[in-house]
Amino acid sequence: MPAKYAPLTSRLAELAAAGRETAEFDFAEIADLVGGLPPTAYDIRQWWGNSSSVQAQAWRDADWHVAQVDFARRRVRFERGPVGTSYGNRRPASAAAVALAVEMETAELDVQVRMSWQQVGEVTLGVDGELVFPPLPRAPGVYRISLSDAPGQVLPSLYVGESDNLRNRPNGYRRPDSSQQTNLRLRAELLEHLSRGGRVTIAVVTSATVDALGKSSALPLARKSARVFAEHAALALIYLDGTAIVLNRDKGGD
């Protein structure tokens, strides 16, 4: 774990040693403790996710998890134990409790996706006020839309998607129907950003490789499962980096 967040691990370990099972902090308290928080910590819930990010390792290494984040009050509540349980629930009820042996099959999965973004060009507004996309390759792959340089914008915003034909994908943003909620939302984001004088660029990936079990092979992007895998790998890197706002939403939340 990077040294930056080590003081948070130590603080939570101290609270655990004192018998505490919940702890609330102001964002400012944690910022003082670790030497500052990135802007995404103040308005992006994923930053506080109990994931494999460097900051999450700080509380997970101390056997705590984030239970609630209140952005209005700028406070976060930690609880002992992994997500979905508490330290108290995991302790034996009494010294006479019988421990049952449970055999579980475990496996470590170490997979790397290698791909390079190719800049295609800028998305602009036409004379009719409609979105104008640069020509995309007629191939299956992954695409990334970057929104940057708008007045007052602190961090760039990114959206990552996949398509079996990248050339046709912009049509969904130019002429979405009422059932395409993600297309409608992204179209509105792009139009609003460009109208404010911001810059929108698009990049694509049409080939990728996957490394696992000491072997390397091409990722077959003609298959949807392979494209989704590459898309999620790209999103994971953005989340871990923490220097951009992700416009993708989970299923059920558009």
Beta strands, then each sheet from edge to edge (+ up, - down):
strand 1: 22-26
strand 2: 64-70
strand 3: 75-80
strand 4: 111-114
strand 5: 118-125
strand 6: 131-132
strand 7: 141-148
strand 8: 157-163
strand 9: 199-205
strand 10: 209-212
strand 11: 215-218
strand 12: 245-246
sheet 1: 1+ 3- 2+
sheet 2: 4+ 10- 11+
sheet 3: 6+ 5- 9+ 7- 8+ 12+
end
